[in-house]
Amino acid sequence: MRPAELTPGQIADFLDTAFQHERGGDGIGLTLEQRTTLADYLGCHEQVRAAAWDVWQTRLEASGTDLGDAEYWLDVEFIEPCPQEREA
């Protein structure tokens, strides 16, 4: 996975897959490598994170998913601090 090559919509797809899987939904989640790569990338690229959230939020609203739970998961449980910030 190369997150820099993904559109916000594609990132939202990955986020939804991971979120649904981690919340007990059916289906296969992301591999540990995919999850780490995407989490690190979003932790370093706030504008990309915001664009993906905008797309994903619209989808979540349409499905009736609790936005607060999804946003908490994204910001606290999923995204990792930028690797450069972890080293500082």
Long-range contacts (C-beta under 8 A, 24 or more apart in sequence): 1-33, 1-34, 1-37, 1-38, 3-37, 3-38, 3-41, 3-42, 3-45, 3-48, 4-41, 8-48, 8-51, 8-52, 8-54, 8-55, 9-55, 11-38, 11-42, 11-48, 11-51, 11-52, 11-55, 11-56, 12-52, 12-53, 12-55, 12-56, 12-59, 14-38, 15-52, 15-56, 15-74, 15-78, 16-56, 16-59, 16-60, 18-78, 19-70, 19-73, 19-74, 19-78, 22-73, 22-77, 23-73, 35-78, 36-80, 39-78, 39-79, 39-80, 40-80, 40-82, 40-83, 42-74, 42-78, 42-79, 43-79, 43-80, 43-81, 43-82, 43-83, 43-85, 44-82, 44-83, 44-84, 49-74, 49-79
